[in-house]
């Protein structure tokens, strides 16, 4: 199964917040698992994320979208996923 990690928009008009979800790439409306939330309109920006689950999904082969990848790079989740992929270390 080809999985992707993406942002899914929620909220009211002009007041969006985002769920970070794992979905099947062939069925983009569904959601396999929710990893966290991202509220970019709040000051400071609010990011609630289960980093261990995110790293686990990336190590299993899930591809993050460009915007999610940037969030993960800021929070060192890509490093955790790389460590999970290396079984000898």
Buried (B, 14 or more C-beta within 10 A) or exposed (E): EEBBBBBBEEEEEEEBBBBBBBBBEEEEEEBBBEBBBBBBEEEEEEBEBBBEBBBBBBBEEBBBEEBBBEBBEEBEBBEBBEEBEEEEE
